[in-house]
Amino acid sequence: MHIGFIIANWSGINPDKSSTLRIIQECVRRGHTVSVLYTNNLTVRNNIVHGMLETIDKMDKVPESTQSFYKKVTFTRRMNPLHVFDCLMIRKDPPINPLVLNFLDAIKDEVVIVNDVDGLRKANNKLYTTTFHDPNNTYLPVTHVSGSKKFINKAINESEKDKMILKPLDGSGGRGVIVLEKNARSNINSLLDFYIDESGDRYVILQEYIEGAENGDVRVLMLNGKFIGAYNRKPAEGELRANIQTGGTAHKYTMTPSQMRICKKIGPKLVTDGLYFVGLDMIGDKILEVNVLNPGGITNINRLEKLKLQKLVVDFLEEKVEEKTEKRVELEYLLKKFSELRE
């Protein structure tokens, strides 16, 4: 198989932490051809979508250590149509330029794309949870989204909570997440001036503060609609955000029965929407975010649970490609039979 990875920058990968690198290494270990490409290198030549592929050169022996693998990788660079891929994984932090999805529309019927292009259109920002239909807030926190300072102020005033969370709609890695306290009203307007402009094109999320948030959250990984692992992220001292990028630390975690029921409940919808590899951020029985572009966590769960989750991910990619190939062969056979009957 030829498997592609859309990433931000190979040189920016941290080999000690990167989930993407674990998946790439497993693909290479299995003998698959692997290429990386960047969104700014997508192009159209004579109506065919191409990319400047950086294809990993064959290795006599793939190092067991991910750090050694990263150091020893060399690339051959060439322009190719994206149809050469059997599978393409999008592993780039949000937000993603919508034009990238337009480029990928040209190959989505022929190439297995994880996550699915149309699914990413639905879910590449934090509005996706509104499609879960949870009016009683059984597993979603009370959440407001708006580009209007007047509306956000009204929602804050009407809330019975003393604290709420404010964050940008298109943020990632914990960037821009702050706690709003009602007893600090004098600061709220200036904060909203920073987050929202007069055009109304910049949206923010206002979310109820969930008790226990100061103790961190749980990153849950879902593959093909099923739970495959989780760990607890605890914030650094004096920090609200538990994201590893902001100094959070990873700890072993056992999912509660109610959390597992929530995962089982939303799993089928994720698959229906083509969101096969997903990271959920949970506090207690509430889902805060659904991460669909570049969910991390493989390295920490592997270390804490003595697992190799990248094997499950690559198993799934191989199965999806085989399934698509079988469907293509079956369709070609039926078309051939139909053509013979007409003759």
C-alpha positions in Angstrom: 0.0 0.0 0.0 1.0 3.6 -0.5 0.0 5.6 2.5 0.2 9.4 2.7 0.2 11.7 5.7 -0.7 15.4 5.5 1.3 17.0 8.3 2.4 20.5 9.3 6.2 20.0 9.2 8.4 16.9 9.5 11.2 18.9 11.2 8.8 20.0 13.8 7.9 16.5 15.0 8.8 15.6 18.5 9.8 12.0 18.3 9.2 11.4 22.0 5.5 12.6 21.8 4.2 12.3 18.2 1.4 9.9 17.6 1.7 10.5 13.9 5.3 9.3 13.9 4.3 6.1 15.7 1.7 5.4 13.0 4.2 6.2 10.2 6.8 4.0 11.7 4.4 1.1 11.9 3.4 1.6 8.3 7.1 1.5 7.2 7.7 -1.6 9.5 5.0 -3.4 7.6 6.6 -2.7 4.2 4.1 0.0 3.1 5.3 2.9 1.0 4.9 6.1 3.1 4.9 9.7 1.9 4.4 13.0 3.7 3.1 16.1 2.2 2.2 19.7 3.2 -0.9 21.6 2.4 1.0 24.4 0.7 2.3 21.8 -1.8 -1.0 20.7 -3.1 -1.6 21.8 -6.7 -3.7 21.2 -9.8 -1.9 20.2 -13.1 -4.2 19.9 -16.1 -7.2 19.4 -13.9 -5.6 16.6 -11.8 -4.7 17.2 -8.1 -1.0 16.7 -7.4 1.2 17.0 -4.4 4.9 17.3 -3.8 5.4 14.0 -2.0 8.3 13.3 0.2 8.5 9.6 0.1 10.4 7.7 2.8 13.3 5.8 1.3 13.4 2.0 1.9 15.3 0.9 5.0 17.3 -2.3 5.2 16.1 -2.6 8.8 13.5 -0.4 10.5 14.8 0.7 13.9 12.7 -0.4 16.9 13.3 3.0 18.6 11.0 5.7 17.3 13.8 8.3 18.0 16.3 6.3 15.9 13.7 5.8 13.2 13.1 9.6 13.1 16.8 10.3 12.8 17.4 7.8 10.1 14.5 8.6 7.8 15.5 10.0 4.4 13.2 11.2 1.6 12.9 11.2 -2.1 11.0 14.3 -3.3 8.8 14.2 -6.4 5.5 15.6 -7.7 2.8 13.0 -8.1 -1.0 12.9 -8.6 -2.7 12.1 -5.3 -4.4 9.2 -6.9 -1.2 7.2 -6.3 -2.3 6.8 -2.7 -4.3 3.9 -1.4 -4.8 5.7 1.9 -4.3 9.3 3.1 -4.3 10.4 6.8 -4.8 14.1 7.6 -2.6 14.8 10.7 -2.4 18.5 11.0 -3.6 20.7 13.9 -6.8 22.7 13.3 -8.0 24.9 11.8 -7.6 23.4 8.3 -8.0 25.6 5.3 -11.3 24.6 3.6 -9.5 24.7 0.2 -7.5 21.7 1.3 -10.7 19.7 1.5 -11.7 21.0 -1.9 -8.4 19.6 -3.3 -9.1 16.2 -1.6 -12.6 16.1 -3.0 -11.0 15.0 -6.3 -9.7 11.8 -4.8 -12.2 10.9 -2.0 -14.0 8.3 -4.1 -10.8 6.5 -5.0 -8.6 6.9 -1.9 -9.3 6.0 1.7 -9.1 9.3 3.6 -8.9 9.3 7.4 -10.8 11.2 8.5 -13.3 11.5 5.7 -13.4 14.8 3.8 -17.1 15.4 4.3 -16.8 14.4 8.0 -14.1 17.0 8.4 -16.3 19.7 6.9 -18.8 18.9 9.7 -16.3 18.5 12.5 -13.2 20.6 12.0 -14.3 23.0 14.6 -16.0 22.8 18.0 -19.5 23.2 16.6 -19.7 19.5 15.8 -21.1 18.5 19.2 -24.3 20.4 18.3 -25.1 17.5 16.0 -25.2 15.0 18.9 -28.7 16.3 20.0 -28.4 16.3 23.8 -30.9 18.9 24.8 -30.9 17.8 28.5 -27.1 18.1 28.8 -26.7 14.5 29.9 -23.3 14.2 28.3 -22.6 17.6 26.9 -22.0 20.7 29.0 -24.1 23.8 28.6 -22.5 25.6 25.7 -23.0 28.8 23.8 -21.3 29.9 20.6 -21.5 33.4 19.2 -19.7 36.2 17.4 -21.8 38.7 19.3 -20.5 40.4 22.5 -24.0 41.3 23.4 -25.2 37.7 23.3 -22.2 36.4 25.2 -22.7 39.0 27.9 -26.3 38.0 28.2 -25.4 34.3 28.5 -22.9 35.1 31.3 -25.5 37.2 33.1 -28.2 34.5 32.9 -25.9 31.7 34.0 -26.3 30.4 37.5 -22.7 29.4 37.6 -20.0 31.6 39.2 -17.4 30.4 36.7 -17.5 29.7 32.9 -15.0 28.8 30.3 -14.3 31.0 27.3 -12.3 29.8 24.3 -11.9 30.5 20.6 -14.0 28.4 18.2 -11.1 27.4 16.0 -8.4 27.0 18.7 -6.4 23.8 19.5 -3.9 22.6 22.1 -5.5 24.7 24.8 -4.6 28.0 23.2 -6.8 30.9 24.3 -8.8 29.0 27.0 -9.6 31.1 30.0 -11.9 31.0 33.1 -14.5 33.8 33.4 -15.5 34.6 37.0 -18.7 36.6 37.6 -17.1 38.5 40.4 -14.6 39.9 37.9 -17.2 41.6 35.6 -15.0 44.6 35.0 -12.6 42.4 32.9 -15.2 40.6 30.8 -15.9 43.3 28.3 -12.2 43.9 27.6 -11.7 40.1 27.2 -14.6 39.9 24.7 -13.1 42.9 22.8 -9.9 40.8 22.4 -11.7 37.6 21.3 -14.5 39.1 19.1 -14.2 41.8 16.5 -17.0 44.0 15.2 -17.3 42.1 11.9 -18.8 39.1 13.8 -16.5 36.7 11.9 -14.6 35.6 15.0 -16.6 33.2 17.2 -16.1 32.2 20.8 -17.4 29.3 22.9 -18.8 30.0 26.3 -19.1 26.8 28.3 -20.2 25.9 31.8 -17.3 25.2 34.2 -17.5 21.6 35.2 -16.6 20.8 38.8 -13.4 18.9 39.0 -11.9 20.6 35.9 -9.0 21.8 38.1 -7.9 18.2 38.4 -7.6 17.8 34.6 -9.5 16.0 31.9 -9.5 12.6 30.2 -8.3 12.2 26.6 -10.2 9.3 25.0 -9.1 7.7 21.7 -11.8 6.2 19.5 -11.1 4.1 16.4 -13.9 3.1 14.0 -16.5 4.1 16.6 -14.9 2.1 19.4 -12.9 3.0 22.5 -9.2 2.0 22.3 -7.6 3.8 25.1 -7.6 6.8 27.5 -5.4 8.7 29.9 -5.8 11.5 32.5 -4.2 14.9 31.7 -3.4 16.9 34.8 -2.6 20.6 34.6 0.6 22.1 35.8 0.5 24.1 39.0 -1.3 27.4 38.6 -2.6 26.3 35.2 -6.2 25.6 34.2 -5.4 23.8 30.9 -4.5 20.2 31.1 -3.2 19.9 27.5 0.2 18.3 27.2 1.4 21.3 25.0 0.7 23.7 27.9 2.7 21.6 30.5 0.0 19.1 31.5 1.2 15.7 32.7 -0.1 12.2 31.6 -1.4 9.7 34.2 -3.0 6.3 34.0 -6.8 6.3 34.0 -9.6 3.8 34.2 -12.8 4.7 32.4 -16.0 4.6 34.4 -19.0 2.5 33.2 -20.9 5.7 32.5 -18.1 7.1 30.4 -17.9 3.9 28.4 -21.6 4.1 27.8 -21.2 7.6 26.4 -18.5 6.4 24.0 -20.7 3.5 22.9 -23.6 5.9 22.4 -21.7 8.4 20.1 -19.5 5.8 18.3 -22.0 4.9 15.5 -22.5 8.6 14.7 -18.7 9.1 14.4 -18.5 6.2 11.9 -21.5 7.4 9.9 -19.9 10.8 9.6 -16.6 9.2 8.5 -14.8 10.2 11.6 -12.8 7.1 12.2 -9.9 8.2 14.4 -11.1 10.7 17.0 -9.9 12.1 20.3 -12.6 13.0 22.9 -11.8 15.4 25.8 -14.0 14.5 28.8 -14.4 15.7 32.4 -16.5 13.3 34.3 -19.5 12.4 32.1 -19.3 15.4 29.9 -17.7 15.6 26.4 -15.9 19.0 26.1 -14.5 18.6 22.6 -14.2 16.2 19.7 -10.8 16.3 18.1 -10.9 15.0 14.5 -7.9 16.5 12.6 -4.8 15.5 14.6 -5.8 13.7 17.8 -2.8 12.8 20.0 -2.5 10.4 22.9 -1.0 7.3 21.4 2.4 7.8 23.0 1.1 8.4 26.5 -1.4 5.6 26.5 1.2 3.2 25.1 3.6 4.1 27.9 1.0 4.0 30.7 -0.8 0.9 29.5 2.0 -1.0 27.8 0.2 -1.0 24.5 1.0 -0.3 20.9 -2.1 1.5 19.7 -0.5 2.4 16.4 -0.8 -1.3 15.4 -4.6 -1.0 15.7 -4.7 2.2 13.7 -2.6 0.6 10.8 -4.7 -2.6 11.0 -7.8 -0.4 10.4 -6.2 1.5 7.5 -5.3 -1.8 5.8 -8.9 -3.1 6.4 -10.4 0.0 4.9 -8.2 -0.2 1.8 -9.0 -3.9 1.3 -12.7 -3.2 1.7 -12.6 -0.3 -0.9 -10.6 -2.6 -3.3 -13.1 -5.4 -3.0 -16.0 -3.0 -3.7 -14.1 -1.6 -6.7 -13.5 -5.2 -8.1 -17.1 -6.1 -7.5 -18.3 -3.0 -9.2 -16.0 -3.6 -12.2 -17.3 -7.2 -12.4 -21.0 -6.1 -12.4 -20.3 -3.4 -15.0 -18.6 -6.0 -17.2 -21.5 -8.4 -16.9 -24.0 -5.6 -17.6 -22.0 -4.7 -20.7 -22.0 -8.3 -21.9 -25.7 -8.6 -21.4 -26.3 -5.5 -23.5 -24.3 -7.0 -26.3 
